[in-house]
Amino acid sequence: MQIKGNGYILSPAEKAIIKSHIDKKFGTITTKTNYRKNNPKTVAVDIKRVTGKTIGDSTLGRLTGVDKSSGAASTSTLNIVAEYLNLKNGEALLNSISETLRKKNKGNPFDVNTILKNHFVLIKTPSGKRIKLEYLSDNSFVVKDIENISYLEPNDKLRIDTLEIGEKFICSDIVREKVRTILNKEDDEKKINKTHLGEFRIDTVESIELLKKD
């Protein structure tokens, strides 16, 4: 929310929270008809019944986001609505809105790592090269599929330095693992040999796509 003069500019999410509180108090999910003067069962009428105070239908429509026109919510409007909702004042109402948004954001944080773990990254170049990668951690990826790139093999692990549309695709290192079986009398032993192949570059990246994993 933003302070403007003696009022507050509320975001659509903040207005939606106010509307949900009013809906609960009003006893039903309110619609545009509940914010029109020619309807005897408007929210404004119910607010008048509960608080003894008057507030305009159009003002309530803007406050709840039902009316999409812009405008700041005055302190007096917030105080009346807060009283209707059994809150101390408009400040308490604003604090309640902020707390609700904080809890929602905490429960659904934006995490780029989670997005990458749930998707493959497909890189294409103008010359027809294609690399399908799976995210491991930090800047590390493993090659899942390739086209027209002889230097790479599936399961190669890449440390990516530069990946941006219109720029070269640059990896600071490629790690290739080979499993070697050592035969002995008691039990066969498998060893993984790691080979560092050094830096790798391909021509300009044309597109980067996220492919949802099955």
C-alpha positions as CSV (number, residue, x, y, z in Angstrom):
1,M,0.0,0.0,0.0
2,Q,1.1,3.6,-0.6
3,I,0.2,6.7,1.4
4,K,-1.3,9.5,-0.7
5,G,-2.2,12.6,1.2
6,N,-4.6,11.6,4.0
7,G,-5.4,8.3,2.3
8,Y,-4.0,5.0,1.1
9,I,-3.6,3.5,-2.3
10,L,-4.3,-0.2,-2.0
11,S,-3.1,-3.0,-4.3
12,P,-5.5,-5.5,-5.8
13,A,-4.3,-8.1,-3.4
14,E,-5.0,-5.8,-0.4
15,K,-8.5,-4.9,-1.7
16,A,-9.2,-8.6,-2.1
17,I,-8.4,-9.2,1.5
18,I,-10.7,-6.4,2.6
19,K,-13.5,-7.9,0.4
20,S,-13.0,-11.4,1.9
21,H,-13.4,-9.9,5.4
22,I,-16.5,-8.0,4.4
23,D,-17.9,-11.1,2.7
24,K,-17.5,-13.1,5.9
25,K,-19.2,-10.4,8.0
26,F,-21.9,-9.8,5.4
27,G,-22.7,-13.5,5.3
28,T,-22.2,-14.1,1.6
29,I,-19.8,-13.5,-1.3
30,T,-20.6,-10.0,-2.3
31,T,-21.0,-8.9,-6.0
32,K,-21.4,-5.6,-7.8
33,T,-25.1,-5.6,-6.9
34,N,-24.2,-5.4,-3.2
35,Y,-22.5,-2.1,-3.9
36,R,-25.3,-0.3,-5.8
37,K,-27.6,2.3,-4.3
38,N,-30.8,0.8,-5.9
39,N,-30.3,-2.5,-3.9
40,P,-31.8,-2.4,-0.4
41,K,-29.4,-5.1,0.7
42,T,-26.1,-3.4,0.1
43,V,-23.0,-3.6,2.2
44,A,-23.3,0.1,3.0
45,V,-26.8,-0.6,4.5
46,D,-25.4,-3.3,6.7
47,I,-22.5,-1.1,7.8
48,K,-25.0,1.6,8.7
49,R,-27.0,-1.0,10.7
50,V,-24.0,-2.3,12.6
51,T,-22.0,0.9,13.2
52,G,-24.6,3.7,12.8
53,K,-22.2,5.4,10.3
54,T,-22.7,6.1,6.6
55,I,-20.3,5.2,3.8
56,G,-20.9,5.4,0.1
57,D,-21.6,2.4,-2.1
58,S,-19.1,3.5,-4.7
59,T,-16.5,4.1,-2.0
60,L,-17.0,0.5,-0.8
61,G,-16.9,-0.7,-4.4
62,R,-13.5,0.9,-4.9
63,L,-12.2,-0.3,-1.5
64,T,-13.0,-3.9,-2.2
65,G,-11.9,-3.9,-5.9
66,V,-15.4,-4.6,-7.2
67,D,-15.3,-1.2,-8.8
68,K,-12.0,-1.1,-10.8
69,S,-11.7,2.7,-10.8
70,S,-8.8,4.1,-8.9
71,G,-8.8,6.3,-5.8
72,A,-7.3,6.5,-2.3
73,A,-9.0,5.0,0.7
74,S,-9.4,7.7,3.3
75,T,-8.6,7.2,7.0
76,S,-12.3,7.8,7.9
77,T,-13.4,5.1,5.4
78,L,-11.0,2.6,6.8
79,N,-12.0,3.4,10.4
80,I,-15.7,2.8,9.6
81,V,-14.9,-0.5,7.8
82,A,-12.7,-1.5,10.7
83,E,-15.5,-0.9,13.2
84,Y,-17.8,-3.0,11.0
85,L,-15.3,-5.8,11.1
86,N,-14.8,-5.6,14.9
87,L,-11.4,-4.1,14.6
88,K,-10.1,-1.2,16.7
89,N,-9.5,1.3,13.8
90,G,-8.3,1.7,10.3
91,E,-4.7,1.2,11.3
92,A,-5.6,-2.2,12.8
93,L,-7.3,-3.1,9.5
94,L,-4.2,-2.2,7.5
95,N,-2.0,-4.2,9.9
96,S,-4.3,-7.1,9.5
97,I,-4.0,-6.9,5.7
98,S,-0.2,-6.7,5.9
99,E,-0.1,-9.7,8.2
100,T,-2.3,-11.8,5.9
101,L,-0.1,-10.9,2.9
102,R,3.0,-11.8,4.9
103,K,1.7,-15.2,5.8
104,K,0.6,-15.9,2.2
105,N,4.0,-14.9,0.8
106,K,5.8,-17.0,3.5
107,G,3.7,-20.0,2.6
108,N,4.4,-19.6,-1.2
109,P,7.9,-18.1,-1.5
110,F,9.4,-17.6,-4.9
111,D,12.2,-20.1,-5.2
112,V,14.1,-20.3,-8.5
113,N,15.8,-23.5,-7.3
114,T,12.5,-25.2,-7.0
115,I,11.5,-24.1,-10.5
116,L,14.7,-25.4,-12.0
117,K,14.4,-28.7,-10.1
118,N,11.0,-29.3,-11.6
119,H,12.0,-28.4,-15.2
120,F,14.6,-29.3,-17.8
121,V,16.4,-26.4,-19.5
122,L,16.4,-26.6,-23.3
123,I,19.0,-24.3,-25.0
124,K,18.9,-23.7,-28.8
125,T,21.3,-21.9,-31.1
126,P,20.7,-20.4,-34.6
127,S,22.9,-23.1,-36.1
128,G,20.7,-26.0,-34.9
129,K,22.5,-27.0,-31.8
130,R,20.3,-28.1,-28.9
131,I,21.2,-29.0,-25.3
132,K,18.7,-30.3,-22.8
133,L,20.0,-29.9,-19.2
134,E,18.9,-30.9,-15.8
135,Y,19.7,-28.7,-12.8
136,L,21.9,-30.1,-10.0
137,S,22.9,-27.2,-7.8
138,D,24.3,-23.7,-8.0
139,N,25.5,-23.3,-11.6
140,S,25.9,-27.0,-12.1
141,F,23.8,-29.0,-14.7
142,V,23.9,-32.4,-16.2
143,V,23.4,-33.0,-19.9
144,K,20.3,-35.1,-20.6
145,D,20.2,-34.8,-24.4
146,I,22.1,-33.1,-27.2
147,E,21.8,-32.5,-30.9
148,N,24.6,-31.4,-33.3
149,I,27.3,-31.1,-30.6
150,S,29.9,-33.8,-30.9
151,Y,32.0,-32.6,-28.0
152,L,29.4,-33.3,-25.3
153,E,27.9,-36.6,-24.2
154,P,24.8,-37.4,-22.1
155,N,25.5,-37.3,-18.4
156,D,28.3,-34.8,-18.7
157,K,28.2,-32.3,-15.9
158,L,28.6,-28.7,-16.7
159,R,29.6,-25.7,-14.7
160,I,27.9,-22.8,-16.5
161,D,29.4,-19.3,-16.4
162,T,27.3,-17.5,-19.1
163,L,23.8,-18.4,-20.3
164,E,21.9,-15.5,-21.8
165,I,19.9,-15.1,-25.0
166,G,22.0,-13.3,-27.5
167,E,25.2,-14.2,-25.8
168,K,27.6,-17.2,-26.1
169,F,26.9,-20.2,-23.9
170,I,30.1,-20.6,-21.8
171,C,30.9,-23.4,-19.4
172,S,34.0,-23.2,-17.2
173,D,34.3,-26.9,-16.9
174,I,32.9,-30.2,-18.1
175,V,33.2,-33.3,-15.9
176,R,32.8,-36.7,-17.6
177,E,32.3,-39.7,-15.4
178,K,33.1,-43.3,-16.5
179,V,32.3,-46.3,-14.4
180,R,35.2,-48.9,-14.4
181,T,34.6,-52.4,-13.0
182,I,37.5,-54.0,-11.2
183,L,37.2,-57.8,-11.0
184,N,38.5,-59.6,-7.9
185,K,37.8,-63.0,-6.3
186,E,35.5,-61.8,-3.5
187,D,33.4,-59.1,-5.2
188,D,33.5,-56.9,-8.3
189,E,34.3,-53.3,-7.4
190,K,33.1,-50.3,-9.4
191,K,35.1,-47.2,-9.6
192,I,34.1,-43.9,-11.1
193,N,36.8,-42.1,-13.0
194,K,36.2,-38.3,-13.4
195,T,37.8,-36.4,-16.3
196,H,37.8,-32.7,-16.4
197,L,37.6,-31.5,-20.0
198,G,38.0,-27.8,-19.3
199,E,36.1,-24.9,-20.8
200,F,33.4,-25.3,-23.4
201,R,31.7,-22.6,-25.6
202,I,29.0,-22.7,-28.3
203,D,27.7,-20.0,-30.6
204,T,25.1,-17.4,-29.7
205,V,22.1,-18.7,-27.7
206,E,18.8,-18.2,-29.6
207,S,16.3,-19.4,-27.0
208,I,16.1,-20.9,-23.5
209,E,13.0,-22.9,-22.6
210,L,11.8,-24.6,-19.4
211,L,10.3,-28.1,-20.0
212,K,8.1,-29.5,-17.2
213,K,9.4,-32.8,-15.9
214,D,6.8,-35.7,-16.1
